Amino acid sequence: MPDAFRIAPARSGSYPVRDGNAVCALVDGIPAYRRICEAVAAAERSVWATIAFVDRNVVLPDDHGTLFDVLDRAAARGLDVRVVFWREPRIDPAPGPGWEHFPGNPAERAWLAARGTAWTARWDHLPRGCHHQKSWVIDAGEDGEVAFVGGINMDRMSLVDRGHRAPSDLEHYHDVYCEIAGPCAADVHHNFVQRWNEASERGRDDGVWPPGVVGNDLEFPRVVGAARGESRAQIVRTVRDREQSILETYSNAIDAARAWIYIENQFVFHAPIFERIDAALRRGVEVFVLVPGAPLPEVREARKRDPRLFDALAALGRHEGFTLARLVYTEDDGRRRDVYVHSKMMIVDDEWMTIGSANLERASLERATELNVVCWDAEVVAGVRGDLFAEHGVADGAVTGPRGAARTNARDGRAAGLLVALDPARYAMESTDCK
């Protein structure tokens, strides 16, 4: 392995490390989907996407309309437009906001027909699992190929702007996407082709759109694109029964950390990850973990089912170097309001980062279908970290700024910034102030 890899890449996955990439983090839903819509509008040959959750009525930024409007316009220009949708009958219909997906049920297929949808789609079901990837490939295989990998859903909570402000009647999510151009975009392209060609429902009458379309499989990319930047990067995945390179890359990075680890994730509940974080703390690494202050009910239920996992989280809190925190903003009347952390990313020592769709829990790391970008470019990584810290309203300086602000805000609320420390031993308890 080259000496340049102080933080080792994944070696068990499908895709190698590649140099010559342009990597850009897109923080929060409005900036991310503004950029994606711009890329779709500029596309010359193709637009391909994998979509897990989508509210078909949510309007994208800058009068682009809904996802379906964006795709219809691209198809009307003669582009090859394809979407792989996740199908999960257990959440059809959706139990509530945030769970919307597009499983291609009869009502949805009638709606597609009524609007004259001309682009193609396939549905993909994963028994006892989630096809959780959120990716876009624009102009696959062409000189201008660009890809987007992340975790931002298309729903009313996620379509918010920078700064963690929202109307009082709207729940507000913090989230991240990653744009990548250059050789690694071919690996996102390859992943889409694999998803498309193997989509579980492709042989069913209701598993494709338009109805009856068969035999339009794609060829895998034969070459990677030319260099478009200076960043070393890798595409990593979870593919059940095939690949766990996301778990490998997280493990490698935690094990190699020297000074600090910064994590943003919706779910941080995985015993092997806790063990590695504990080992890092014991060797003097500072660890800052940003999670939802008001976790989903499923998290509280998990506390009752598997208290040992939460005991492990509590044990991390006994280390002085460990900080668990939430995001808030303050209403005009002085009330604090939770900002739901939906992002899935980690930064280590301003040298390495990953952004993608994978939560730090067993389903995402072992049983689902996930996609992440890993980047080793210190200039890019430090820039992303600084941008995030500025949005959170804290001073720069590794994790010392967020740690101090979060702990002061937990005590008396007088610190600048939007971070508030949580008690790891009480996380997801009904009586905690995490609500």
C-alpha positions in Angstrom: 0.0 0.0 0.0 1.4 3.5 -0.9 2.9 5.5 2.0 0.4 8.3 1.2 -2.4 6.2 2.8 -1.9 6.9 6.5 -5.6 6.3 6.7 -6.0 3.1 4.7 -8.6 2.8 1.9 -11.0 -0.1 1.7 -9.5 -3.1 0.0 -12.6 -5.4 0.1 -14.8 -3.3 -2.1 -15.6 -3.1 -5.8 -13.8 0.1 -6.6 -10.2 1.2 -6.2 -8.8 4.5 -5.0 -8.5 7.0 -7.9 -6.6 10.2 -8.3 -7.6 13.3 -10.3 -11.1 13.9 -8.9 -13.0 17.1 -8.1 -14.8 16.7 -4.8 -17.3 19.2 -3.4 -19.6 18.9 -0.4 -23.1 20.3 -0.8 -24.5 21.1 2.6 -28.3 21.1 3.2 -31.1 20.4 0.9 -31.7 23.6 -1.1 -28.0 24.1 -2.1 -27.7 20.4 -2.9 -30.7 20.1 -5.1 -30.1 23.5 -6.7 -26.8 22.1 -7.9 -28.2 18.8 -9.0 -31.0 20.5 -10.9 -28.4 22.7 -12.6 -26.4 19.6 -13.7 -29.6 18.0 -15.0 -30.5 21.1 -17.0 -27.0 21.2 -18.5 -26.9 17.4 -19.3 -26.3 16.5 -23.0 -26.8 12.7 -23.1 -28.2 11.1 -19.9 -29.6 11.5 -16.4 -29.7 8.4 -14.1 -30.7 8.3 -10.5 -31.2 5.9 -7.6 -33.9 7.2 -5.2 -35.0 5.8 -1.9 -37.4 8.4 -0.4 -39.3 11.0 -2.4 -42.4 13.1 -1.8 -43.7 13.6 -5.4 -45.3 16.9 -4.4 -42.1 18.6 -3.0 -40.9 21.5 -5.2 -37.2 21.7 -5.8 -35.3 25.0 -5.6 -35.5 27.9 -8.0 -38.8 27.0 -9.7 -37.5 23.7 -11.0 -40.7 22.0 -10.0 -41.0 18.5 -8.6 -38.5 15.7 -9.2 -40.9 14.4 -11.9 -41.0 17.8 -13.6 -37.2 17.9 -13.7 -37.1 14.4 -15.2 -39.9 15.1 -17.7 -38.0 18.1 -19.1 -34.8 16.2 -19.4 -36.6 13.4 -21.3 -38.4 15.9 -23.5 -34.9 17.1 -24.6 -34.2 13.6 -25.9 -31.9 12.6 -23.0 -31.7 9.0 -21.7 -33.5 9.4 -18.3 -33.6 6.4 -16.0 -34.5 6.0 -12.3 -34.2 3.0 -9.9 -36.8 3.4 -7.2 -36.9 1.5 -4.0 -40.0 -0.6 -3.5 -41.0 -1.6 0.1 -44.6 -2.8 0.5 -44.5 -2.5 4.3 -44.4 1.3 4.0 -47.0 1.6 1.2 -48.8 3.8 2.0 -46.3 5.9 4.0 -47.1 6.1 7.7 -46.3 9.8 7.8 -44.0 12.6 6.6 -40.5 11.6 6.0 -41.4 8.0 4.9 -42.6 8.9 1.4 -41.2 6.7 -1.3 -42.5 5.8 -4.8 -43.1 2.1 -4.9 -45.0 2.1 -8.2 -48.3 1.0 -6.9 -51.4 1.2 -9.1 -52.3 4.7 -8.2 -48.8 6.0 -8.9 -48.6 4.2 -12.2 -51.9 5.7 -13.2 -50.5 9.1 -12.2 -47.4 8.5 -14.4 -49.6 7.6 -17.3 -51.8 10.7 -16.8 -48.8 13.0 -17.0 -47.4 11.2 -20.0 -44.2 10.1 -18.4 -41.7 9.2 -21.1 -38.6 8.3 -19.2 -37.8 4.8 -17.9 -37.9 3.4 -14.4 -37.3 0.1 -12.6 -38.3 -0.8 -9.1 -36.0 -2.7 -6.7 -37.0 -4.5 -3.5 -34.7 -5.8 -0.8 -36.3 -8.3 1.5 -35.8 -7.2 5.2 -33.6 -4.4 4.0 -33.5 -1.0 2.4 -32.1 0.1 -1.0 -31.0 3.3 0.7 -28.7 4.8 -2.0 -29.3 8.4 -3.2 -27.2 8.9 -6.3 -27.2 10.8 -9.6 -25.0 10.2 -12.7 -25.2 13.0 -15.3 -23.9 12.2 -18.9 -22.5 8.8 -17.9 -19.4 7.8 -19.8 -19.1 11.3 -21.5 -16.3 13.8 -21.1 -18.5 15.9 -18.8 -19.7 13.0 -16.5 -20.5 14.1 -13.0 -22.0 12.2 -10.1 -23.7 13.1 -6.8 -23.7 10.8 -3.8 -25.3 11.5 -0.4 -28.2 11.1 1.9 -30.6 13.9 1.3 -34.1 12.8 0.6 -36.6 14.8 -1.4 -39.1 15.7 1.3 -40.4 18.9 2.9 -38.1 18.6 5.9 -35.0 18.2 3.8 -35.6 21.1 1.3 -34.2 23.8 3.6 -31.5 26.3 3.2 -28.2 26.9 5.1 -28.2 28.2 8.6 -30.6 25.9 10.4 -33.5 28.2 10.3 -37.0 27.2 9.4 -40.6 28.4 9.8 -42.1 27.2 13.1 -44.5 24.8 11.4 -41.7 23.0 9.5 -39.4 20.4 10.8 -35.9 21.1 9.7 -33.2 18.6 8.6 -29.5 19.1 8.4 -27.9 16.9 5.7 -25.1 16.6 3.1 -24.5 15.5 -0.5 -21.2 15.2 -2.3 -20.5 16.1 -6.0 -17.7 14.2 -7.7 -16.2 14.6 -11.1 -13.3 12.7 -12.6 -12.3 9.0 -12.5 -14.5 8.1 -9.5 -17.6 9.2 -11.3 -17.2 6.1 -13.4 -17.6 4.0 -10.3 -20.9 5.7 -9.4 -21.9 5.0 -13.1 -20.9 1.3 -12.6 -23.0 1.1 -9.4 -26.1 2.5 -11.2 -25.7 0.0 -14.1 -25.5 -2.8 -11.6 -28.6 -1.6 -9.8 -30.5 -1.1 -13.0 -29.6 -4.4 -14.6 -30.3 -6.4 -11.4 -33.4 -4.5 -10.2 -35.5 -7.2 -8.5 -38.8 -6.1 -10.1 -37.6 -5.8 -13.7 -39.4 -9.0 -14.7 -42.8 -8.0 -13.3 -45.5 -6.2 -15.2 -45.6 -3.5 -12.5 -41.9 -3.4 -12.0 -40.9 -1.2 -15.0 -42.0 2.0 -16.6 -43.3 2.3 -19.3 -45.3 -0.9 -18.9 -43.9 -3.8 -20.9 -40.5 -2.3 -21.5 -37.9 -5.1 -21.5 -34.4 -5.6 -22.8 -33.0 -2.2 -22.1 -30.2 -3.2 -19.9 -27.1 -1.0 -19.8 -23.4 -1.8 -20.5 -20.9 -1.3 -17.7 -18.4 1.5 -18.2 -15.3 0.2 -20.0 -12.9 3.1 -19.1 -12.8 5.8 -16.4 -12.9 9.5 -17.3 -10.0 11.9 -17.4 -8.8 13.8 -14.4 -11.0 16.7 -13.4 -9.3 17.8 -10.2 -6.6 17.1 -7.7 -8.4 14.9 -5.1 -7.7 11.3 -4.3 -11.1 9.5 -3.7 -12.8 6.2 -3.5 -16.4 5.0 -3.9 -17.4 2.5 -1.2 -20.6 0.6 -0.7 -22.8 -1.7 1.4 -24.3 -4.4 -0.8 -25.9 -7.2 1.3 -24.1 -10.6 0.9 -21.5 -8.9 -1.4 -19.8 -5.9 0.1 -19.1 -4.0 3.3 -16.5 -1.6 2.2 -18.2 1.3 4.0 -17.8 -0.5 7.3 -14.2 -1.2 6.4 -13.4 2.4 5.5 -15.0 3.7 8.7 -13.1 1.2 10.7 -9.8 2.1 9.1 -10.3 5.8 9.6 -11.2 5.5 13.3 -8.3 3.1 13.9 -5.8 5.6 12.2 -7.1 8.8 13.9 -4.3 10.7 15.7 -5.9 13.8 17.1 -9.7 14.0 16.5 -12.8 12.5 14.9 -15.9 14.5 13.9 -19.1 12.6 13.1 -22.5 13.7 11.9 -25.0 10.8 11.6 -28.7 10.1 12.1 -28.0 6.8 13.8 -24.7 5.9 15.7 -25.5 2.4 17.1 -23.0 -0.3 16.1 -21.1 -2.3 18.7 -17.9 -2.7 16.6 -17.8 1.0 15.8 -18.3 1.8 19.5 -15.3 -0.5 20.3 -13.1 1.3 17.9 -14.2 4.7 19.1 -13.4 3.6 22.7 -10.0 2.5 21.6 -9.4 5.9 19.9 -10.5 7.7 23.0 -8.1 5.6 25.1 -5.1 6.7 23.0 -6.1 10.4 23.4 -8.2 11.1 20.3 -11.0 13.6 20.8 -14.3 12.4 19.4 -17.3 14.7 18.6 -20.6 13.0 17.5 -23.5 15.1 16.2 -26.9 13.2 16.3 -30.6 14.1 16.3 -31.6 15.5 19.7 -35.1 14.1 19.1 -34.4 10.6 17.8 -37.0 8.6 16.0 -39.3 6.4 18.1 -37.5 3.4 16.7 -34.4 4.5 18.6 -36.2 4.6 21.9 -37.7 1.2 21.2 -34.2 -0.1 20.4 -33.0 1.2 23.8 -35.6 -1.2 25.4 -34.7 -4.1 23.1 -30.9 -3.9 23.3 -29.8 -1.9 26.4 -26.3 -3.2 26.0 -25.8 -1.1 22.9 -26.8 2.0 24.8 -24.6 1.0 27.8 -21.7 1.0 25.3 -22.7 4.6 24.3 -22.9 5.6 27.9 -19.4 4.1 28.5 -18.0 6.4 25.8 -19.3 9.3 27.7 -17.0 8.5 30.6 -14.1 9.7 28.5 -13.4 13.4 28.8 -12.6 13.5 25.1 -16.0 12.3 24.0 -18.8 14.7 23.2 -22.3 13.8 22.0 -24.3 16.8 20.8 -27.4 17.9 19.0 -28.2 20.9 16.8 -30.7 23.6 17.8 -31.8 27.1 16.8 -33.5 29.7 19.0 -36.9 31.1 18.1 -37.6 34.8 18.4 -39.3 34.1 21.7 -36.2 32.4 23.1 -37.4 28.8 22.7 -34.8 26.3 21.5 -35.9 24.1 18.6 -34.3 20.9 17.5 -32.6 20.6 14.1 -32.8 17.0 13.0 -29.4 15.6 12.0 -29.9 13.4 9.0 -26.4 13.7 7.5 -24.0 10.7 7.2 -20.4 11.8 7.3 -17.1 11.7 9.2 -14.0 13.8 9.2 -10.6 12.7 10.7 -7.7 14.9 11.5 -8.5 17.3 8.6 -7.0 14.7 6.3 -9.9 12.3 5.4 -13.6 12.4 5.1 -16.6 10.3 3.9 -20.0 11.5 2.8 -22.9 9.3 1.7 -26.1 7.5 2.5 -24.9 5.0 5.2 -25.9 5.4 8.9 -23.5 4.0 11.5 -25.7 1.1 12.5 -25.9 -2.5 11.6 -28.6 -2.3 8.8 -26.7 0.3 6.9 -23.2 -1.2 7.4 -24.2 -4.9 6.8 -27.6 -5.5 5.3 -28.7 -2.5 3.2 -27.7 -1.0 -0.1 -25.6 2.2 0.5 -23.1 4.4 -1.3 -20.4 6.7 0.1 -17.6 8.9 -1.3 -14.2 8.9 0.6 -11.7 11.7 0.1 -8.1 12.1 1.2 -7.5 15.7 0.0 -6.6 17.7 3.1 -7.4 21.0 1.5 -10.9 19.9 0.5 -11.5 18.2 3.9 -10.4 21.1 6.0 -12.6 23.4 3.9 -15.7 21.2 4.4 -15.0 21.0 8.2 -14.6 24.8 8.4 -17.8 25.3 6.4 -19.8 23.0 8.7 -18.4 24.6 11.9 -19.3 28.1 10.5 -22.8 26.9 9.9 -23.0 25.5 13.4 -21.9 28.9 14.6 -18.7 27.9 16.4 -15.1 28.9 16.2 -12.7 26.9 14.0 -10.0 24.7 15.4 -10.5 20.9 15.1 -13.2 19.8 17.5 -12.2 22.0 20.4 -14.5 24.8 19.2 -17.7 22.6 18.9 -16.8 20.8 22.1 -16.6 23.9 24.2 -19.7 25.6 22.7 -21.8 22.4 23.0 -20.8 21.9 26.7 -21.4 25.6 27.6 -24.7 25.6 25.9 -25.8 22.5 27.7 -25.0 24.2 31.0 -26.4 27.7 30.6 -27.1 28.4 26.9 -24.9 31.4 26.8 -22.3 30.2 24.3 -22.4 31.2 20.7 -23.5 28.6 18.2 -26.2 26.0 17.7 -24.6 23.0 19.4 -25.8 21.6 22.7 -24.1 18.7 24.4 -26.1 15.6 25.4 -25.7 13.1 28.2 -24.7 9.8 26.4 -26.1 7.8 29.3 -29.6 9.3 28.8 -29.7 9.5 25.1 -33.1 8.4 23.7 -34.8 8.2 27.1 -38.3 9.5 27.2 -37.4 11.8 30.1 -34.4 13.4 28.5 -34.3 17.0 27.2 -33.3 15.7 23.8 -36.9 16.2 22.6 
